[in-house]
C-alpha cells in the first residue's frame, strides 16, 4: 500500500436510464474532487450508469437491459478518460450486460486505472430481494491489486457478509471499498457509518462506503457515506446531502494496528466449519 493516499467518495443522485447525464455528474465530481484534494482514488455508488431497478416488471426490465452495456464499453471508456486526466483510480458501479449470454445482467463494480484502462472488475455475488429478477450472481474474487494498494470491492449486499470481507483481508486487501444503493426503507442512515467502522475494525483495514442519494421508482436512498481507519474510527462521513467526502489513508496506521492486534494469527478456522456448509 502507498504510504499515504487520499480517497474521495462521491455521494450523488443517479438519473434513471440517463447514462449521459450521469456521466456529466461524474465528470463534474471528478473535477471537484481533484480540485479539493487531488485524490489517488475516487469512488462512486452502485449502479452509477443507469440507476436502480424496481419490483418485477418485464417491460421495465427490457428497457433496463437495453440501457446497460458491456465491459469494456462506452461507460468504462468515459471513466477511463476521466481517470487518465485526473491521474486517479476510479471505482464505480454499473449495470453490466453479460459478456456472452444475451439479455442477462451483472451488478458490477469496475476499477479504472490512471492508464485509462479497466484494471479490475467485481460482479455482485449476493443478490437480495427483487434484484434477483434482474441480476445474476457472480463468483468473482473482488480483490484487485493496484499501485496504490490492494483493494477489496463489495457491491451493496455483499458488504453485509463479514465472511466475504474477511476473505478479502486474507487475500491481501488493505482497503475495502463498498458501493451501495442502500434505501431509506431498509435501515436508518446511521447504520452505514457503523457498518463501515466495524468492517474496518474487524479486519484492521481501511474501509470506504459510497452510497447514493435521490430517488428511483419511489425508492429513496439515504447517503451516509463514510470512511474509516483500521481502528474503526470514522475519518470522514456524510449525511443526506449531495457531497464529496475525503479521507487520508496512512499505511502506518494499518501496520501498527495489525502489529498490536494479531487477528489473523488468532483465528480458529477449526471452529468455523458451519460457515462453508449450505443450510
PLY file of the C-alpha trace (Angstrom):
ply
format ascii 1.0
element vertex 279
property float x
property float y
property float z
element edge 278
property int vertex1
property int vertex2
end_header
0.00 0.00 0.00
1.17 3.53 -0.78
2.47 5.21 2.39
-0.20 7.91 2.23
-3.09 8.17 -0.17
-6.25 10.24 -0.42
-9.66 8.77 -1.16
-12.76 10.66 -2.31
-16.26 9.13 -2.05
-18.83 10.87 -4.25
-22.33 10.84 -2.77
-24.61 11.80 -5.64
-28.01 11.29 -7.25
-28.24 8.97 -10.27
-30.69 9.58 -13.10
-32.68 6.53 -14.19
-31.66 5.31 -17.69
-29.75 8.54 -18.48
-26.13 7.45 -18.93
-25.11 10.77 -20.45
-26.48 12.85 -17.57
-24.85 10.52 -15.05
-21.52 10.80 -16.86
-21.84 14.59 -16.73
-22.34 14.36 -12.96
-19.38 12.00 -12.64
-17.23 14.31 -14.77
-18.13 17.31 -12.59
-17.46 15.30 -9.42
-14.04 14.16 -10.62
-13.15 17.78 -11.39
-14.35 18.94 -7.99
-12.66 16.10 -6.08
-9.39 16.73 -7.91
-9.52 20.43 -7.15
-10.31 19.86 -3.47
-7.82 17.13 -2.57
-6.01 15.57 -5.58
-7.23 12.07 -4.64
-5.50 8.85 -5.59
-8.85 7.05 -5.64
-12.35 8.35 -6.43
-15.34 6.14 -5.58
-18.88 6.33 -7.00
-22.03 4.45 -5.91
-23.53 1.18 -7.09
-25.30 1.33 -10.50
-23.96 4.79 -11.31
-24.57 4.39 -15.04
-28.36 3.87 -15.22
-29.78 3.89 -11.68
-31.70 1.37 -9.62
-34.30 -1.23 -10.53
-37.93 -1.65 -9.45
-40.13 -4.62 -8.49
-40.55 -7.42 -11.00
-41.67 -5.82 -14.28
-40.77 -7.31 -17.65
-41.35 -4.07 -19.58
-39.12 -2.10 -17.21
-36.66 -5.00 -17.24
-36.42 -4.95 -21.03
-35.72 -1.22 -21.00
-33.17 -1.66 -18.23
-31.34 -4.34 -20.20
-31.30 -2.12 -23.29
-29.71 0.72 -21.28
-26.95 -1.48 -19.81
-23.66 -2.15 -21.58
-20.69 -4.47 -21.64
-17.25 -4.05 -20.09
-15.33 -2.51 -21.71
-17.80 -0.15 -23.33
-18.75 3.49 -23.67
-19.32 3.99 -19.93
-15.99 2.48 -18.92
-14.33 4.33 -21.79
-15.63 7.65 -20.45
-14.45 6.74 -16.94
-11.07 5.84 -18.41
-10.70 9.32 -19.89
-11.52 10.86 -16.50
-9.11 8.55 -14.69
-6.37 9.41 -17.17
-6.93 13.17 -16.96
-7.17 13.20 -13.14
-4.38 10.68 -12.50
-6.68 8.82 -10.07
-8.13 5.37 -9.90
-11.92 5.39 -10.28
-14.25 2.74 -8.88
-17.89 2.92 -9.98
-20.91 0.68 -10.07
-22.77 -0.16 -13.26
-25.39 -2.45 -14.74
-23.32 -4.71 -16.99
-24.51 -6.83 -19.89
-23.30 -10.39 -19.54
-20.32 -10.89 -21.89
-21.85 -13.92 -23.62
-25.47 -14.55 -22.53
-27.93 -12.16 -24.24
-30.38 -10.09 -22.12
-28.63 -11.07 -18.87
-27.12 -8.65 -16.36
-24.48 -8.40 -13.69
-24.46 -5.72 -10.99
-20.83 -4.73 -11.39
-18.11 -2.55 -9.89
-15.33 -1.54 -12.27
-11.87 -0.36 -11.25
-10.41 2.02 -13.82
-6.72 2.88 -13.60
-4.94 6.14 -14.44
-3.86 4.43 -17.65
-7.49 4.77 -18.74
-7.98 1.00 -18.92
-10.22 -1.33 -16.91
-7.91 -2.50 -14.14
-10.32 -4.89 -12.44
-13.95 -5.97 -12.16
-16.07 -7.27 -9.30
-19.57 -8.55 -10.03
-22.02 -8.63 -7.12
-22.10 -12.10 -5.55
-25.01 -11.72 -3.12
-28.30 -10.73 -4.76
-31.11 -9.56 -2.45
-34.87 -9.21 -2.82
-36.26 -8.40 -6.23
-32.80 -7.74 -7.61
-32.96 -11.49 -8.26
-35.30 -10.73 -11.18
-32.65 -8.51 -12.82
-29.12 -9.67 -11.94
-27.28 -12.97 -11.88
-24.78 -13.61 -9.05
-21.09 -13.93 -9.79
-18.13 -15.76 -8.32
-15.54 -13.02 -8.78
-12.81 -12.56 -6.19
-13.30 -8.84 -5.52
-9.61 -8.30 -4.58
-7.73 -6.13 -7.03
-4.05 -5.17 -6.82
-3.19 -1.62 -7.78
-0.11 0.54 -7.39
-1.80 2.46 -4.54
-2.72 -0.68 -2.61
-4.65 -3.92 -2.67
-8.35 -3.15 -2.81
-11.27 -5.39 -1.89
-14.51 -4.35 -3.61
-18.02 -5.24 -2.47
-21.33 -4.18 -4.00
-24.09 -3.33 -1.51
-25.48 -6.61 -0.09
-22.03 -8.21 -0.48
-20.86 -5.99 2.34
-23.36 -7.40 4.84
-21.45 -10.70 4.81
-18.50 -10.49 7.17
-17.27 -13.81 5.77
-16.65 -12.18 2.38
-14.82 -9.12 3.68
-12.66 -11.29 5.96
-11.82 -13.40 2.92
-10.75 -10.21 1.15
-8.45 -9.38 4.06
-6.92 -12.87 3.93
-6.32 -12.38 0.21
-4.34 -9.23 0.94
-6.86 -6.40 0.85
-5.73 -3.26 2.67
-8.63 -1.05 1.59
-12.24 -2.22 1.49
-14.37 -0.23 -0.98
-18.12 -0.69 -0.56
-20.54 0.61 -3.17
-24.17 0.99 -2.11
-27.71 1.71 -3.22
-29.00 1.33 0.34
-32.58 2.65 0.56
-34.35 4.51 3.34
-36.96 1.78 3.83
-34.34 -0.78 4.89
-32.37 0.99 7.63
-31.67 4.27 9.35
-28.81 6.07 7.61
-26.50 5.86 10.62
-26.19 2.10 10.12
-23.84 2.73 7.21
-21.45 4.70 9.42
-21.48 1.88 11.97
-21.01 -0.88 9.41
-18.11 0.94 7.74
-16.37 1.26 11.10
-16.97 -2.37 12.04
-15.69 -3.74 8.72
-12.54 -1.64 9.15
-12.07 -2.58 12.81
-12.63 -6.33 12.50
-10.08 -6.62 9.66
-7.71 -3.81 10.72
-8.02 -2.27 7.25
-9.33 0.95 5.77
-12.97 0.96 4.68
-14.80 3.30 2.30
-18.59 3.28 1.88
-20.11 5.24 -1.00
-23.91 5.35 -1.05
-26.14 7.33 -3.39
-28.88 9.85 -2.67
-32.03 10.78 -4.57
-34.90 8.58 -5.71
-35.68 5.99 -8.40
-39.08 4.29 -8.76
-40.32 5.67 -5.40
-37.27 4.23 -3.63
-35.32 6.88 -1.74
-31.62 6.48 -0.92
-30.19 7.95 2.26
-26.49 8.62 1.58
-24.46 8.50 4.81
-21.24 7.61 3.00
-18.23 7.13 5.29
-14.51 6.41 5.51
-12.97 4.59 8.49
-9.44 3.74 9.58
-8.12 0.37 10.87
-9.12 1.31 14.43
-12.70 1.63 13.27
-12.61 5.39 13.73
-14.66 7.43 11.28
-12.35 9.86 9.48
-14.98 11.29 7.12
-18.76 10.98 6.97
-21.75 12.43 5.14
-25.43 12.61 5.91
-28.05 13.03 3.15
-26.54 15.82 1.06
-25.00 15.84 -2.41
-21.34 15.89 -1.37
-17.84 14.51 -1.71
-16.05 13.24 1.38
-12.28 12.86 1.55
-10.01 10.79 3.75
-6.26 10.39 4.03
-5.21 6.76 4.44
-1.90 6.31 6.23
-0.24 2.92 5.76
1.42 3.27 9.16
-1.98 3.05 10.88
-2.68 -0.33 9.25
0.78 -1.67 10.07
0.60 -0.55 13.70
-2.86 -1.98 14.29
-2.00 -5.34 12.74
1.23 -5.41 14.78
-0.57 -4.93 18.09
-3.72 -6.97 17.38
-2.89 -10.31 15.74
-6.38 -11.01 14.40
-5.26 -13.24 11.54
-2.90 -15.36 13.64
-5.58 -15.74 16.33
-8.32 -17.03 14.06
-9.70 -20.52 14.77
-10.79 -21.91 11.38
-11.28 -25.33 13.05
-14.32 -23.84 14.82
-15.87 -22.20 11.77
-16.89 -25.17 9.60
-20.56 -24.12 9.62
-19.61 -21.04 7.62
-18.98 -23.09 4.50
-21.86 -25.52 4.88
-25.09 -24.79 2.98
-28.31 -24.57 5.00
0 1
1 2
2 3
3 4
4 5
5 6
6 7
7 8
8 9
9 10
10 11
11 12
12 13
13 14
14 15
15 16
16 17
17 18
18 19
19 20
20 21
21 22
22 23
23 24
24 25
25 26
26 27
27 28
28 29
29 30
30 31
31 32
32 33
33 34
34 35
35 36
36 37
37 38
38 39
39 40
40 41
41 42
42 43
43 44
44 45
45 46
46 47
47 48
48 49
49 50
50 51
51 52
52 53
53 54
54 55
55 56
56 57
57 58
58 59
59 60
60 61
61 62
62 63
63 64
64 65
65 66
66 67
67 68
68 69
69 70
70 71
71 72
72 73
73 74
74 75
75 76
76 77
77 78
78 79
79 80
80 81
81 82
82 83
83 84
84 85
85 86
86 87
87 88
88 89
89 90
90 91
91 92
92 93
93 94
94 95
95 96
96 97
97 98
98 99
99 100
100 101
101 102
102 103
103 104
104 105
105 106
106 107
107 108
108 109
109 110
110 111
111 112
112 113
113 114
114 115
115 116
116 117
117 118
118 119
119 120
120 121
121 122
122 123
123 124
124 125
125 126
126 127
127 128
128 129
129 130
130 131
131 132
132 133
133 134
134 135
135 136
136 137
137 138
138 139
139 140
140 141
141 142
142 143
143 144
144 145
145 146
146 147
147 148
148 149
149 150
150 151
151 152
152 153
153 154
154 155
155 156
156 157
157 158
158 159
159 160
160 161
161 162
162 163
163 164
164 165
165 166
166 167
167 168
168 169
169 170
170 171
171 172
172 173
173 174
174 175
175 176
176 177
177 178
178 179
179 180
180 181
181 182
182 183
183 184
184 185
185 186
186 187
187 188
188 189
189 190
190 191
191 192
192 193
193 194
194 195
195 196
196 197
197 198
198 199
199 200
200 201
201 202
202 203
203 204
204 205
205 206
206 207
207 208
208 209
209 210
210 211
211 212
212 213
213 214
214 215
215 216
216 217
217 218
218 219
219 220
220 221
221 222
222 223
223 224
224 225
225 226
226 227
227 228
228 229
229 230
230 231
231 232
232 233
233 234
234 235
235 236
236 237
237 238
238 239
239 240
240 241
241 242
242 243
243 244
244 245
245 246
246 247
247 248
248 249
249 250
250 251
251 252
252 253
253 254
254 255
255 256
256 257
257 258
258 259
259 260
260 261
261 262
262 263
263 264
264 265
265 266
266 267
267 268
268 269
269 270
270 271
271 272
272 273
273 274
274 275
275 276
276 277
277 278
